[in-house]
Amino acid sequence: MFRHYWVLFSLIITIVAVAVLLGHMADLDALAAMAADPRADISHLSGDLFHSIGGLVLLLIPLVLNIYKPRGLTRYGRRKQNLRSQPVEPAAATRG
């Protein structure tokens, strides 16, 4: 899983996006409660278009990375690839 840089970047970006979304849930719950109250004046409720667009862009980046899969191995991936490409030496037969 950690052999390619695009996988690491995609994972990190997704974790950050989920953390930000969970952090904003309390604000959204408060806004939803205010909007649901029939006596509340909703004219002063503001939209949060900036965060919506930012979240969308932040989630589109891993999508593009997961589709195009750019080249580039991590150190771990290069090490694993080198281990696979080396021929395996047969064990010396022991006679008893």
PDB file as gemmi writes it, atoms N, CA and C in Angstrom:
CRYST1    1.000    1.000    1.000  90.00  90.00  90.00 P 1                      
ATOM      1  N   MET A   1       0.817  -1.187   0.000  1.00  0.00           N  
ATOM      2  CA  MET A   1       0.000   0.000   0.000  1.00  0.00           C  
ATOM      3  C   MET A   1       0.869   1.263   0.000  1.00  0.00           C  
ATOM      4  N   PHE A   2       2.017   1.220   0.613  1.00  0.00           N  
ATOM      5  CA  PHE A   2       2.856   2.405   0.726  1.00  0.00           C  
ATOM      6  C   PHE A   2       4.014   2.395  -0.267  1.00  0.00           C  
ATOM      7  N   ARG A   3       3.865   1.709  -1.376  1.00  0.00           N  
ATOM      8  CA  ARG A   3       4.951   1.615  -2.345  1.00  0.00           C  
ATOM      9  C   ARG A   3       5.001   2.801  -3.294  1.00  0.00           C  
ATOM     10  N   HIS A   4       3.885   3.471  -3.503  1.00  0.00           N  
ATOM     11  CA  HIS A   4       3.825   4.578  -4.455  1.00  0.00           C  
ATOM     12  C   HIS A   4       3.455   5.879  -3.730  1.00  0.00           C  
ATOM     13  N   TYR A   5       4.047   6.977  -4.209  1.00  0.00           N  
ATOM     14  CA  TYR A   5       3.784   8.282  -3.605  1.00  0.00           C  
ATOM     15  C   TYR A   5       2.326   8.695  -3.752  1.00  0.00           C  
ATOM     16  N   TRP A   6       1.718   8.369  -4.887  1.00  0.00           N  
ATOM     17  CA  TRP A   6       0.343   8.818  -5.098  1.00  0.00           C  
ATOM     18  C   TRP A   6      -0.599   8.187  -4.088  1.00  0.00           C  
ATOM     19  N   VAL A   7      -0.301   6.981  -3.634  1.00  0.00           N  
ATOM     20  CA  VAL A   7      -1.146   6.335  -2.622  1.00  0.00           C  
ATOM     21  C   VAL A   7      -1.014   7.075  -1.288  1.00  0.00           C  
ATOM     22  N   LEU A   8       0.218   7.435  -0.930  1.00  0.00           N  
ATOM     23  CA  LEU A   8       0.425   8.176   0.319  1.00  0.00           C  
ATOM     24  C   LEU A   8      -0.257   9.535   0.290  1.00  0.00           C  
ATOM     25  N   PHE A   9      -0.081  10.268  -0.820  1.00  0.00           N  
ATOM     26  CA  PHE A   9      -0.718  11.583  -0.930  1.00  0.00           C  
ATOM     27  C   PHE A   9      -2.238  11.459  -0.885  1.00  0.00           C  
ATOM     28  N   SER A  10      -2.775  10.474  -1.574  1.00  0.00           N  
ATOM     29  CA  SER A  10      -4.221  10.279  -1.584  1.00  0.00           C  
ATOM     30  C   SER A  10      -4.739   9.963  -0.179  1.00  0.00           C  
ATOM     31  N   LEU A  11      -4.027   9.115   0.536  1.00  0.00           N  
ATOM     32  CA  LEU A  11      -4.433   8.751   1.892  1.00  0.00           C  
ATOM     33  C   LEU A  11      -4.363   9.953   2.834  1.00  0.00           C  
ATOM     34  N   ILE A  12      -3.287  10.710   2.765  1.00  0.00           N  
ATOM     35  CA  ILE A  12      -3.130  11.879   3.643  1.00  0.00           C  
ATOM     36  C   ILE A  12      -4.195  12.930   3.357  1.00  0.00           C  
ATOM     37  N   ILE A  13      -4.438  13.211   2.083  1.00  0.00           N  
ATOM     38  CA  ILE A  13      -5.446  14.216   1.721  1.00  0.00           C  
ATOM     39  C   ILE A  13      -6.833  13.771   2.179  1.00  0.00           C  
ATOM     40  N   THR A  14      -7.137  12.499   2.019  1.00  0.00           N  
ATOM     41  CA  THR A  14      -8.447  11.998   2.446  1.00  0.00           C  
ATOM     42  C   THR A  14      -8.607  12.080   3.959  1.00  0.00           C  
ATOM     43  N   ILE A  15      -7.560  11.761   4.706  1.00  0.00           N  
ATOM     44  CA  ILE A  15      -7.633  11.846   6.167  1.00  0.00           C  
ATOM     45  C   ILE A  15      -7.832  13.294   6.610  1.00  0.00           C  
ATOM     46  N   VAL A  16      -7.113  14.221   5.984  1.00  0.00           N  
ATOM     47  CA  VAL A  16      -7.273  15.636   6.325  1.00  0.00           C  
ATOM     48  C   VAL A  16      -8.693  16.112   6.007  1.00  0.00           C  
ATOM     49  N   ALA A  17      -9.206  15.727   4.841  1.00  0.00           N  
ATOM     50  CA  ALA A  17     -10.553  16.140   4.453  1.00  0.00           C  
ATOM     51  C   ALA A  17     -11.604  15.606   5.418  1.00  0.00           C  
ATOM     52  N   VAL A  18     -11.479  14.359   5.820  1.00  0.00           N  
ATOM     53  CA  VAL A  18     -12.439  13.777   6.768  1.00  0.00           C  
ATOM     54  C   VAL A  18     -12.336  14.476   8.124  1.00  0.00           C  
ATOM     55  N   ALA A  19     -11.122  14.791   8.569  1.00  0.00           N  
ATOM     56  CA  ALA A  19     -10.955  15.482   9.857  1.00  0.00           C  
ATOM     57  C   ALA A  19     -11.600  16.864   9.818  1.00  0.00           C  
ATOM     58  N   VAL A  20     -11.407  17.590   8.724  1.00  0.00           N  
ATOM     59  CA  VAL A  20     -12.018  18.918   8.594  1.00  0.00           C  
ATOM     60  C   VAL A  20     -13.540  18.805   8.551  1.00  0.00           C  
ATOM     61  N   LEU A  21     -14.047  17.832   7.813  1.00  0.00           N  
ATOM     62  CA  LEU A  21     -15.497  17.637   7.752  1.00  0.00           C  
ATOM     63  C   LEU A  21     -16.072  17.316   9.127  1.00  0.00           C  
ATOM     64  N   LEU A  22     -15.412  16.453   9.862  1.00  0.00           N  
ATOM     65  CA  LEU A  22     -15.903  16.118  11.199  1.00  0.00           C  
ATOM     66  C   LEU A  22     -15.807  17.313  12.138  1.00  0.00           C  
ATOM     67  N   GLY A  23     -14.804  18.151  11.944  1.00  0.00           N  
ATOM     68  CA  GLY A  23     -14.680  19.355  12.764  1.00  0.00           C  
ATOM     69  C   GLY A  23     -15.789  20.359  12.517  1.00  0.00           C  
ATOM     70  N   HIS A  24     -16.312  20.387  11.304  1.00  0.00           N  
ATOM     71  CA  HIS A  24     -17.378  21.333  10.957  1.00  0.00           C  
ATOM     72  C   HIS A  24     -18.778  20.790  11.234  1.00  0.00           C  
ATOM     73  N   MET A  25     -18.883  19.554  11.677  1.00  0.00           N  
ATOM     74  CA  MET A  25     -20.205  18.979  11.915  1.00  0.00           C  
ATOM     75  C   MET A  25     -20.967  19.714  13.017  1.00  0.00           C  
ATOM     76  N   ALA A  26     -20.284  20.171  14.045  1.00  0.00           N  
ATOM     77  CA  ALA A  26     -20.969  20.889  15.129  1.00  0.00           C  
ATOM     78  C   ALA A  26     -21.567  22.198  14.609  1.00  0.00           C  
ATOM     79  N   ASP A  27     -20.812  22.905  13.761  1.00  0.00           N  
ATOM     80  CA  ASP A  27     -21.331  24.144  13.175  1.00  0.00           C  
ATOM     81  C   ASP A  27     -22.541  23.872  12.285  1.00  0.00           C  
ATOM     82  N   LEU A  28     -22.451  22.814  11.507  1.00  0.00           N  
ATOM     83  CA  LEU A  28     -23.569  22.477  10.624  1.00  0.00           C  
ATOM     84  C   LEU A  28     -24.805  22.052  11.410  1.00  0.00           C  
ATOM     85  N   ASP A  29     -24.601  21.332  12.504  1.00  0.00           N  
ATOM     86  CA  ASP A  29     -25.733  20.951  13.350  1.00  0.00           C  
ATOM     87  C   ASP A  29     -26.417  22.182  13.935  1.00  0.00           C  
ATOM     88  N   ALA A  30     -25.625  23.162  14.365  1.00  0.00           N  
ATOM     89  CA  ALA A  30     -26.208  24.394  14.923  1.00  0.00           C  
ATOM     90  C   ALA A  30     -26.964  25.167  13.843  1.00  0.00           C  
ATOM     91  N   LEU A  31     -26.406  25.261  12.650  1.00  0.00           N  
ATOM     92  CA  LEU A  31     -27.099  25.950  11.561  1.00  0.00           C  
ATOM     93  C   LEU A  31     -28.377  25.213  11.156  1.00  0.00           C  
ATOM     94  N   ALA A  32     -28.331  23.893  11.142  1.00  0.00           N  
ATOM     95  CA  ALA A  32     -29.523  23.113  10.799  1.00  0.00           C  
ATOM     96  C   ALA A  32     -30.611  23.289  11.846  1.00  0.00           C  
ATOM     97  N   ALA A  33     -30.230  23.346  13.114  1.00  0.00           N  
ATOM     98  CA  ALA A  33     -31.219  23.556  14.179  1.00  0.00           C  
ATOM     99  C   ALA A  33     -31.851  24.939  14.064  1.00  0.00           C  
ATOM    100  N   MET A  34     -31.037  25.946  13.721  1.00  0.00           N  
ATOM    101  CA  MET A  34     -31.587  27.293  13.554  1.00  0.00           C  
ATOM    102  C   MET A  34     -32.510  27.352  12.342  1.00  0.00           C  
ATOM    103  N   ALA A  35     -32.148  26.689  11.269  1.00  0.00           N  
ATOM    104  CA  ALA A  35     -32.965  26.711  10.060  1.00  0.00           C  
ATOM    105  C   ALA A  35     -34.261  25.922  10.242  1.00  0.00           C  
ATOM    106  N   ALA A  36     -34.261  24.916  11.104  1.00  0.00           N  
ATOM    107  CA  ALA A  36     -35.451  24.103  11.328  1.00  0.00           C  
ATOM    108  C   ALA A  36     -36.468  24.795  12.228  1.00  0.00           C  
ATOM    109  N   ASP A  37     -36.052  25.768  13.014  1.00  0.00           N  
ATOM    110  CA  ASP A  37     -36.954  26.481  13.909  1.00  0.00           C  
ATOM    111  C   ASP A  37     -37.842  27.410  13.083  1.00  0.00           C  
ATOM    112  N   PRO A  38     -39.152  27.201  13.098  1.00  0.00           N  
ATOM    113  CA  PRO A  38     -40.034  28.032  12.270  1.00  0.00           C  
ATOM    114  C   PRO A  38     -40.074  29.497  12.719  1.00  0.00           C  
ATOM    115  N   ARG A  39     -39.707  29.775  13.956  1.00  0.00           N  
ATOM    116  CA  ARG A  39     -39.716  31.147  14.441  1.00  0.00           C  
ATOM    117  C   ARG A  39     -38.408  31.884  14.206  1.00  0.00           C  
ATOM    118  N   ALA A  40     -37.390  31.182  13.750  1.00  0.00           N  
ATOM    119  CA  ALA A  40     -36.065  31.788  13.591  1.00  0.00           C  
ATOM    120  C   ALA A  40     -36.022  32.651  12.333  1.00  0.00           C  
ATOM    121  N   ASP A  41     -35.266  33.724  12.416  1.00  0.00           N  
ATOM    122  CA  ASP A  41     -35.046  34.596  11.270  1.00  0.00           C  
ATOM    123  C   ASP A  41     -33.829  34.056  10.504  1.00  0.00           C  
ATOM    124  N   ILE A  42     -34.090  33.423   9.371  1.00  0.00           N  
ATOM    125  CA  ILE A  42     -33.007  32.771   8.626  1.00  0.00           C  
ATOM    126  C   ILE A  42     -32.325  33.723   7.643  1.00  0.00           C  
ATOM    127  N   SER A  43     -32.705  34.965   7.648  1.00  0.00           N  
ATOM    128  CA  SER A  43     -32.083  35.902   6.723  1.00  0.00           C  
ATOM    129  C   SER A  43     -30.628  36.192   7.088  1.00  0.00           C  
ATOM    130  N   HIS A  44     -30.276  36.009   8.352  1.00  0.00           N  
ATOM    131  CA  HIS A  44     -28.899  36.270   8.755  1.00  0.00           C  
ATOM    132  C   HIS A  44     -28.008  35.024   8.710  1.00  0.00           C  
ATOM    133  N   LEU A  45     -28.575  33.896   8.307  1.00  0.00           N  
ATOM    134  CA  LEU A  45     -27.755  32.692   8.143  1.00  0.00           C  
ATOM    135  C   LEU A  45     -26.908  32.847   6.879  1.00  0.00           C  
ATOM    136  N   SER A  46     -25.653  32.605   7.031  1.00  0.00           N  
ATOM    137  CA  SER A  46     -24.772  32.742   5.868  1.00  0.00           C  
ATOM    138  C   SER A  46     -24.379  31.370   5.354  1.00  0.00           C  
ATOM    139  N   GLY A  47     -24.221  31.287   4.058  1.00  0.00           N  
ATOM    140  CA  GLY A  47     -23.736  30.055   3.465  1.00  0.00           C  
ATOM    141  C   GLY A  47     -22.231  29.964   3.606  1.00  0.00           C  
ATOM    142  N   ASP A  48     -21.729  28.804   3.523  1.00  0.00           N  
ATOM    143  CA  ASP A  48     -20.294  28.589   3.656  1.00  0.00           C  
ATOM    144  C   ASP A  48     -19.767  28.031   2.336  1.00  0.00           C  
ATOM    145  N   LEU A  49     -19.909  28.831   1.293  1.00  0.00           N  
ATOM    146  CA  LEU A  49     -19.544  28.401  -0.051  1.00  0.00           C  
ATOM    147  C   LEU A  49     -18.050  28.148  -0.181  1.00  0.00           C  
ATOM    148  N   PHE A  50     -17.236  28.950   0.483  1.00  0.00           N  
ATOM    149  CA  PHE A  50     -15.780  28.788   0.401  1.00  0.00           C  
ATOM    150  C   PHE A  50     -15.351  27.400   0.877  1.00  0.00           C  
ATOM    151  N   HIS A  51     -15.865  26.957   2.023  1.00  0.00           N  
ATOM    152  CA  HIS A  51     -15.495  25.646   2.545  1.00  0.00           C  
ATOM    153  C   HIS A  51     -16.056  24.524   1.680  1.00  0.00           C  
ATOM    154  N   SER A  52     -17.227  24.740   1.101  1.00  0.00           N  
ATOM    155  CA  SER A  52     -17.798  23.723   0.228  1.00  0.00           C  
ATOM    156  C   SER A  52     -16.943  23.519  -1.018  1.00  0.00           C  
ATOM    157  N   ILE A  53     -16.537  24.609  -1.632  1.00  0.00           N  
ATOM    158  CA  ILE A  53     -15.696  24.516  -2.830  1.00  0.00           C  
ATOM    159  C   ILE A  53     -14.321  23.954  -2.461  1.00  0.00           C  
ATOM    160  N   GLY A  54     -13.762  24.407  -1.357  1.00  0.00           N  
ATOM    161  CA  GLY A  54     -12.464  23.886  -0.916  1.00  0.00           C  
ATOM    162  C   GLY A  54     -12.507  22.399  -0.624  1.00  0.00           C  
ATOM    163  N   GLY A  55     -13.569  21.941   0.014  1.00  0.00           N  
ATOM    164  CA  GLY A  55     -13.716  20.507   0.286  1.00  0.00           C  
ATOM    165  C   GLY A  55     -13.859  19.694  -0.976  1.00  0.00           C  
ATOM    166  N   LEU A  56     -14.599  20.247  -1.932  1.00  0.00           N  
ATOM    167  CA  LEU A  56     -14.762  19.549  -3.207  1.00  0.00           C  
ATOM    168  C   LEU A  56     -13.436  19.431  -3.943  1.00  0.00           C  
ATOM    169  N   VAL A  57     -12.676  20.509  -3.989  1.00  0.00           N  
ATOM    170  CA  VAL A  57     -11.366  20.481  -4.653  1.00  0.00           C  
ATOM    171  C   VAL A  57     -10.429  19.525  -3.923  1.00  0.00           C  
ATOM    172  N   LEU A  58     -10.475  19.560  -2.594  1.00  0.00           N  
ATOM    173  CA  LEU A  58      -9.607  18.691  -1.807  1.00  0.00           C  
ATOM    174  C   LEU A  58      -9.930  17.217  -2.048  1.00  0.00           C  
ATOM    175  N   LEU A  59     -11.182  16.885  -2.272  1.00  0.00           N  
ATOM    176  CA  LEU A  59     -11.545  15.500  -2.542  1.00  0.00           C  
ATOM    177  C   LEU A  59     -11.370  15.121  -4.010  1.00  0.00           C  
ATOM    178  N   LEU A  60     -11.312  16.097  -4.905  1.00  0.00           N  
ATOM    179  CA  LEU A  60     -11.060  15.791  -6.311  1.00  0.00           C  
ATOM    180  C   LEU A  60      -9.593  15.454  -6.564  1.00  0.00           C  
ATOM    181  N   ILE A  61      -8.703  15.977  -5.750  1.00  0.00           N  
ATOM    182  CA  ILE A  61      -7.269  15.683  -5.917  1.00  0.00           C  
ATOM    183  C   ILE A  61      -6.994  14.185  -5.757  1.00  0.00           C  
ATOM    184  N   PRO A  62      -7.456  13.526  -4.677  1.00  0.00           N  
ATOM    185  CA  PRO A  62      -7.225  12.074  -4.597  1.00  0.00           C  
ATOM    186  C   PRO A  62      -7.923  11.307  -5.717  1.00  0.00           C  
ATOM    187  N   LEU A  63      -9.064  11.805  -6.164  1.00  0.00           N  
ATOM    188  CA  LEU A  63      -9.749  11.146  -7.266  1.00  0.00           C  
ATOM    189  C   LEU A  63      -8.874  11.134  -8.511  1.00  0.00           C  
ATOM    190  N   VAL A  64      -8.289  12.274  -8.837  1.00  0.00           N  
ATOM    191  CA  VAL A  64      -7.410  12.362 -10.011  1.00  0.00           C  
ATOM    192  C   VAL A  64      -6.169  11.492  -9.808  1.00  0.00           C  
ATOM    193  N   LEU A  65      -5.590  11.523  -8.616  1.00  0.00           N  
ATOM    194  CA  LEU A  65      -4.424  10.688  -8.338  1.00  0.00           C  
ATOM    195  C   LEU A  65      -4.754   9.204  -8.478  1.00  0.00           C  
ATOM    196  N   ASN A  66      -5.922   8.795  -8.014  1.00  0.00           N  
ATOM    197  CA  ASN A  66      -6.308   7.390  -8.085  1.00  0.00           C  
ATOM    198  C   ASN A  66      -6.646   6.947  -9.505  1.00  0.00           C  
ATOM    199  N   ILE A  67      -7.026   7.871 -10.361  1.00  0.00           N  
ATOM    200  CA  ILE A  67      -7.316   7.520 -11.753  1.00  0.00           C  
ATOM    201  C   ILE A  67      -6.037   7.466 -12.577  1.00  0.00           C  
ATOM    202  N   TYR A  68      -5.196   8.477 -12.482  1.00  0.00           N  
ATOM    203  CA  TYR A  68      -4.019   8.573 -13.347  1.00  0.00           C  
ATOM    204  C   TYR A  68      -2.784   7.854 -12.800  1.00  0.00           C  
ATOM    205  N   LYS A  69      -2.705   7.626 -11.507  1.00  0.00           N  
ATOM    206  CA  LYS A  69      -1.620   6.874 -10.871  1.00  0.00           C  
ATOM    207  C   LYS A  69      -0.244   7.274 -11.400  1.00  0.00           C  
ATOM    208  N   PRO A  70       0.231   8.465 -11.030  1.00  0.00           N  
ATOM    209  CA  PRO A  70       1.547   8.896 -11.520  1.00  0.00           C  
ATOM    210  C   PRO A  70       2.656   7.985 -11.010  1.00  0.00           C  
ATOM    211  N   ARG A  71       3.750   7.972 -11.760  1.00  0.00           N  
ATOM    212  CA  ARG A  71       4.886   7.129 -11.389  1.00  0.00           C  
ATOM    213  C   ARG A  71       5.603   7.705 -10.182  1.00  0.00           C  
ATOM    214  N   GLY A  72       6.408   6.880  -9.579  1.00  0.00           N  
ATOM    215  CA  GLY A  72       7.225   7.311  -8.461  1.00  0.00           C  
ATOM    216  C   GLY A  72       7.064   6.371  -7.289  1.00  0.00           C  
ATOM    217  N   LEU A  73       8.132   5.678  -6.963  1.00  0.00           N  
ATOM    218  CA  LEU A  73       8.108   4.758  -5.841  1.00  0.00           C  
ATOM    219  C   LEU A  73       8.696   5.416  -4.602  1.00  0.00           C  
ATOM    220  N   THR A  74       8.190   5.026  -3.462  1.00  0.00           N  
ATOM    221  CA  THR A  74       8.775   5.456  -2.204  1.00  0.00           C  
ATOM    222  C   THR A  74      10.030   4.627  -1.956  1.00  0.00           C  
ATOM    223  N   ARG A  75      10.767   4.965  -0.926  1.00  0.00           N  
ATOM    224  CA  ARG A  75      11.953   4.163  -0.593  1.00  0.00           C  
ATOM    225  C   ARG A  75      11.564   2.716  -0.300  1.00  0.00           C  
ATOM    226  N   TYR A  76      10.455   2.559   0.396  1.00  0.00           N  
ATOM    227  CA  TYR A  76       9.958   1.219   0.699  1.00  0.00           C  
ATOM    228  C   TYR A  76       9.631   0.471  -0.593  1.00  0.00           C  
ATOM    229  N   GLY A  77       8.986   1.144  -1.536  1.00  0.00           N  
ATOM    230  CA  GLY A  77       8.632   0.510  -2.800  1.00  0.00           C  
ATOM    231  C   GLY A  77       9.854   0.140  -3.622  1.00  0.00           C  
ATOM    232  N   ARG A  78      10.853   1.012  -3.642  1.00  0.00           N  
ATOM    233  CA  ARG A  78      12.094   0.694  -4.381  1.00  0.00           C  
ATOM    234  C   ARG A  78      12.803  -0.497  -3.758  1.00  0.00           C  
ATOM    235  N   ARG A  79      12.817  -0.548  -2.433  1.00  0.00           N  
ATOM    236  CA  ARG A  79      13.469  -1.665  -1.742  1.00  0.00           C  
ATOM    237  C   ARG A  79      12.748  -2.978  -2.049  1.00  0.00           C  
ATOM    238  N   LYS A  80      11.435  -2.965  -2.003  1.00  0.00           N  
ATOM    239  CA  LYS A  80      10.663  -4.173  -2.313  1.00  0.00           C  
ATOM    240  C   LYS A  80      10.847  -4.591  -3.770  1.00  0.00           C  
ATOM    241  N   GLN A  81      10.900  -3.609  -4.672  1.00  0.00           N  
ATOM    242  CA  GLN A  81      11.092  -3.914  -6.081  1.00  0.00           C  
ATOM    243  C   GLN A  81      12.486  -4.513  -6.317  1.00  0.00           C  
ATOM    244  N   ASN A  82      13.504  -3.991  -5.644  1.00  0.00           N  
ATOM    245  CA  ASN A  82      14.852  -4.535  -5.779  1.00  0.00           C  
ATOM    246  C   ASN A  82      14.941  -5.950  -5.225  1.00  0.00           C  
ATOM    247  N   LEU A  83      14.239  -6.230  -4.137  1.00  0.00           N  
ATOM    248  CA  LEU A  83      14.246  -7.577  -3.568  1.00  0.00           C  
ATOM    249  C   LEU A  83      13.586  -8.568  -4.521  1.00  0.00           C  
ATOM    250  N   ARG A  84      12.546  -8.153  -5.214  1.00  0.00           N  
ATOM    251  CA  ARG A  84      11.869  -9.039  -6.169  1.00  0.00           C  
ATOM    252  C   ARG A  84      12.716  -9.306  -7.400  1.00  0.00           C  
ATOM    253  N   SER A  85      13.498  -8.305  -7.825  1.00  0.00           N  
ATOM    254  CA  SER A  85      14.254  -8.461  -9.062  1.00  0.00           C  
ATOM    255  C   SER A  85      15.542  -9.260  -8.861  1.00  0.00           C  
ATOM    256  N   GLN A  86      15.982  -9.447  -7.620  1.00  0.00           N  
ATOM    257  CA  GLN A  86      17.188 -10.227  -7.371  1.00  0.00           C  
ATOM    258  C   GLN A  86      16.865 -11.708  -7.464  1.00  0.00           C  
ATOM    259  N   PRO A  87      17.744 -12.466  -8.134  1.00  0.00           N  
ATOM    260  CA  PRO A  87      17.480 -13.911  -8.234  1.00  0.00           C  
ATOM    261  C   PRO A  87      17.649 -14.581  -6.887  1.00  0.00           C  
ATOM    262  N   VAL A  88      16.845 -15.571  -6.645  1.00  0.00           N  
ATOM    263  CA  VAL A  88      16.908 -16.315  -5.395  1.00  0.00           C  
ATOM    264  C   VAL A  88      17.924 -17.422  -5.575  1.00  0.00           C  
ATOM    265  N   GLU A  89      18.902 -17.483  -4.668  1.00  0.00           N  
ATOM    266  CA  GLU A  89      19.937 -18.514  -4.741  1.00  0.00           C  
ATOM    267  C   GLU A  89      19.411 -19.776  -4.078  1.00  0.00           C  
ATOM    268  N   PRO A  90      19.576 -20.911  -4.744  1.00  0.00           N  
ATOM    269  CA  PRO A  90      19.117 -22.156  -4.125  1.00  0.00           C  
ATOM    270  C   PRO A  90      19.985 -22.506  -2.910  1.00  0.00           C  
ATOM    271  N   ALA A  91      19.381 -23.071  -1.936  1.00  0.00           N  
ATOM    272  CA  ALA A  91      20.112 -23.454  -0.730  1.00  0.00           C  
ATOM    273  C   ALA A  91      21.008 -24.635  -1.036  1.00  0.00           C  
ATOM    274  N   ALA A  92      22.190 -24.615  -0.431  1.00  0.00           N  
ATOM    275  CA  ALA A  92      23.145 -25.700  -0.670  1.00  0.00           C  
ATOM    276  C   ALA A  92      22.614 -26.972  -0.003  1.00  0.00           C  
ATOM    277  N   ALA A  93      22.680 -28.044  -0.743  1.00  0.00           N  
ATOM    278  CA  ALA A  93      22.197 -29.326  -0.227  1.00  0.00           C  
ATOM    279  C   ALA A  93      23.209 -29.846   0.794  1.00  0.00           C  
ATOM    280  N   THR A  94      22.744 -30.287   1.904  1.00  0.00           N  
ATOM    281  CA  THR A  94      23.630 -30.828   2.932  1.00  0.00           C  
ATOM    282  C   THR A  94      23.557 -32.342   2.904  1.00  0.00           C  
ATOM    283  N   ARG A  95      24.702 -32.938   3.021  1.00  0.00           N  
ATOM    284  CA  ARG A  95      24.749 -34.401   3.059  1.00  0.00           C  
ATOM    285  C   ARG A  95      25.129 -34.847   4.469  1.00  0.00           C  
ATOM    286  N   GLY A  96      24.508 -35.842   4.937  1.00  0.00           N  
ATOM    287  CA  GLY A  96      24.741 -36.264   6.284  1.00  0.00           C  
ATOM    288  C   GLY A  96      25.412 -37.498   6.405  1.00  0.00           C  
TER     289      GLY A  96                                                      
END                                                                             
